[in-house]
């Protein structure tokens, strides 16, 4: 008897993997266009062109890496296009590009950083494991994390006239109890909501990202659990942390929610069908864990932003989470809710305890 098997992701529905990739690509292109418009608004035609060049470098490089890799692996040229499309290298390139900043004014080192990061993301984040469906980490996350470690000084954003020289989260890290100073880095919460502050190319656009998320949810490309629970839990942790610290302010919570790559990461990276759990309970646990690690890195780590490293750490926990939740029948719904709630409460208590850490 012959058994037919396929690599993940596996969908037991009318939805095909190719259709899902096209929907994700469409949503990403929408965010890319909005990002280019935003960079033009903030930095003029030079900022828009720089954003386009970074996107082009990332997309071209990820495709070239695929071409070379599969050529070495013996794939015929007539099958090469299908093989590259199957590995969703365009999506990896665009996601990576949107997580990168423009670089400092008059500095174009970000171009070669984007080039190297694209190689790392595609080769070591995906192809080295056997291609799309076999990778255990989010490929774009691997590339972005490599940049943070190897090229931290290059990952700067141009100065915006009238605002502070640091991103909101970086300013918050240096002034955790002085929110008036933090607000000077982004102006008003309306500016924070519409992306009129320093940050990565595509991570500050909260409204377009929400629109993209609604589209992906309507097309049933992503599950609501991961993005919604991730964002809500970061807000919860920020709330309880500030309460335990005796400095509660709703502004503190809003800054954590609307700054950095929380929305982008939870919508486009954390929901990667290859690297997140298979069960609904697993997705809840996965999202809560992501929110916990993200907030603790922001509050107590050396980095002002914890999204990328939180994603990669959570990717490592997926097999363990699946082993705990896969195969559990619907008869245990109450136990699932109870165990997930207990895990959330433990995380909240842990966050509150961290206020005691210097």
N, C-alpha and C positions, 0 to 999 in steps of 0.2 A: 504494500500500500504506500502511495506517495502522499506526503504531507506538503501543503503549500503554506509558506510563511512569508511575512513581509516585515520590514523594519518599521519602528515607530517613526512618526505618529500614526496610529491606526484609528480610523473613524468608522463606526458602524452606523452610517447614515448616508443620505443622498449627497452629503457634502464630500467633495474630493479634496485631496491635499493640494492639487494644482489650483482649484478655485479659492482655497483658503489663502494660498500664497499671493494670488492676484488681488484679493481683497486687502491683505496686509500692505501690499505694494501701493495700492490706490490710496489707502489711508496715510501711508508714509509720504507719498508724493504731495498730498494735500498739506501735510505738516511742513514739508520742505518748501513749498511755495510760500506759505505763511511766514516761515523763518526768513526767507530771502527778503520778503517785503519788510519784515521787522528790522533786519540788519540795515536795509536801505534807510528806514526811518531813523534808526539810531546813529548810523555812521556814514550815511550817504552812499553814493554809487560804489565807492571803494569797498565798503563793508559787504554790500550785496555780491559784488564780483568775487570777493575773497571767500564768502560762504559757498558760492557756486563751484569755485575751484576746489575747495576742500571736499565737497560732495563728489565731484568728478574724479578726484584722485582716489577716494575710497572705493567708489564703484568700479572704476577701471582696474585698480590694483587687485581687488578681490576676484574679479573675473579672470585676470591674467594668471593669478596664483592657481585658480581652478584649472585653467587651460594647461598650464605647465605640469601641474600635479597629475591630471588624468592622462596627459600625453605620456608621462613617465610610467604610469600604471598600465599603459598599453591600450587605452581606449581609442578606437578609430576616429578620425576626424569627422566622418559623417555622423557619428553619434555624439560628438563633443558638445554641440549646442544643447541637446536634450540633457546631457549629463550636468552641464553648468547650470541650466535652468532648474534642474531637479535639486541642486544644492543651494538654491536661493541666495546666491552670492550677492545679487543686487540688493536684497533686503538687508543682509549683513552690512554691506558697505554704507547704505543710507542710515541705518541705525547708528553705526559707529560715527559717521560724519556729524549727525545731529547731537551727539554727546560731546563733541569737541568744541572748544572755544575758537574765536577768530585769531587769537594771538594778539600780542601787544601792538600798539600803533607803530606802523613802519617796520614791523618784524614779520618775516615770512618763513621763519623756522617751522611754523606749524604745518607747512606743506610737507616737509620731509617726515615730520612726526606722524602725520596722517598716512603717509605712504608706508612707513614701518609698522604702524599700528594695524593697518589693513592686512599686511602679510601675517602678522602674529595672530590676528583674529581669525582669518580664514584657514591658515595652515595648522596652527596649534590649537585653535578653538573648535575646529570642525573636521578638516580633512585628515588629520593625523589619527582620528578615531574611526575613520572609515567614511566620512561624509555626513550629510544631513540625515538625521534619524539615529545616528550612532553617538553623537557628541553628548558629553555629560555636563558641560558648562555652556552658558550662553556665549556664543562666539564674539559678538560685539563687546560683551562685558569683559572678556579676556583681553581684547585689544585696548579697551579704555583703561583697565587696571594696569596694563603694562605701561601705558603713557604716564599714569599717575606716579608709578614707581621710578621709571627711567627718565622722564622728561617733565618733571613737575614744574620746573622754572619756565618752560615754554608755554605751559597751559595757562596763559593769561588772557584777559579780555580787555579790549580797548576801553579807555576812559570815556565816560559819558558826561558831557557838560552839565554842571549843576548838581551832580550826584557824587557820592563818595567813590573812592578808588577801589573798593572791595565789594565782593558779592555780599548779599544779605546774610548768608550763613557764615561766611568768614568773619563779617563784622559782629555777628551774634556770638560767635565763639570767643572773640576777644572782649566782648561787652555783654555777658549773659544777663546782667542785672540792670543794664542801661539801655532800655528799648528805644529811648529817644534818639540815641546815637545810631542805633541799628536802623531806624526808620530813615535816617538821612542817606543811607546807601541805596534806597529805592524810591524815596519821595513819599508816595502814598500807597495804600493797599490796592487802589485802582491800578496804579502803575505796576504793582507786583502781580496783579491778576492778568494784565495784558502783556506782561513780559518786558516792560520798559525799565529794565535794570540789567546789571552785568550777570553773565552766565553763559552756558554753552549755547550753541547755535539754535538748537531746537527744544531745549529743556525748559525755557521760561514761558512758553506759550500755553498757558493753562486753558484758555478758552478753545483754541484749535485742537488741543489734545483731548479735551472733553468731547468735542464734536467727533473726532476720530474714534474715540472709545465707543460712543453711541453707535456709530456706523458699524464698527466691528462686532458690537453686541447684537445689533439688529440682524447682521448677517450670520450670527452664531459662529463667529470665528474665534472669539474668546469667551470665557466664562466670567460672569460678573463677580464671582467670589473673590478672585485674586486681586484685581485692581481696587474694588470697593473696600474690602476688608483691610488691605494694605494701607490705604490712605486714612481710613477711619481709625485704625489702630495707632498710626503715628500721631494723629490728633489726640487720641486718648492718652498715650504715653506722655506727650508733651503737657497735657492738662495735669495728670497726676504727678509728674515730675515737678512742675512749677508749684503745685499745691504743697507737696512734701518739702519743697525748698523754701516755702514761705514767701514766694514772690509771684503768686499767681497773677496772670494777665492774659486775657483772650488774645492780645496781640502776639504774645509768645507762641501760642498755639497756631495762629494764622501764619506766622512767619515760617514755622516748620512745615506747614501744609503746602504753602504756595511757593516756597523757595526750593532751589536745587532741582534734582532730577527725579523727585518722588513720583509725579504724575507720569512722566515719560517712561521711567523704568518700570513702573507697575503695569502700564498699558502695553508697551511694546517689547519689553525684555523679560519680565517676570512671567508673562503669559505664554512664552515660547512653549509650544505643545510637546517638544522633545524633552525639556528640562524641568517640567513641573509634575506634581503627583497626578495619579490617575483617578483618585476618588474625591468626592466632594469634601469629606471630612479632612482628607489629606491636603486639599487646597486651602481650607481654613487654617490648618496648622501651619502650612507653608507660608501663608500670607502674614499670620501673626508673628512667626519667627523672623520673617523679613523686616517687618515693622520694628520689632524689638532691636535687632542688630543695627538697623539704620539709625534709630534714635540714639542708641548708646554710643555709636561711633560719633555722631554729631555732638552729643552732650559731653562725652568724656574722652573721645579719641583725639589723635593729633590732626586728623583730617576734618574739615568743616562739613564735608558731604560723605555719607556712608552708603549710598544706594548701590553703587557698582559692586563693592566688596560684599555687601549684604546679599546681593543676588547670587554671587559666586559661592558664598558660604552656604546659602540655602540650597543651591543646586547639589552640593555634596550630600545634603541631608535627604534628598528625594528618595533614594533606594530604601533608607531606613523608615521614612514616613510611609512609603508604600507597603513595606513589610508589616507595619502596624495596622494599616487601614484597608488594604486590598483583601477582598474576599469576605469582609464583614457584612452580614445580611442586614436587610432593612428592619428586621425584628429588634435590632439593637439601637434603634434611632435615639431613644432616651439616653442610653449609655454614651452614644457618640456626642450628643449635645452636652451632656454633663462633663465628659472628659475634655472636650474642646474648651468649655467654659472654665474649667479648673486650670487648664493650661494658660488661658488668657489672664486669669486672676493672678497666677504665679508670675507671669510676665510683668503685670502692673506692679506687684509687690517688689519685684526685682528692680524695676525702674525707680521706684520710690526709695529703695534702699541705696541706690547709686548716688543719691543726693548727699550721702554721708562720705562718699569717696572724694578725696581732694583732687 
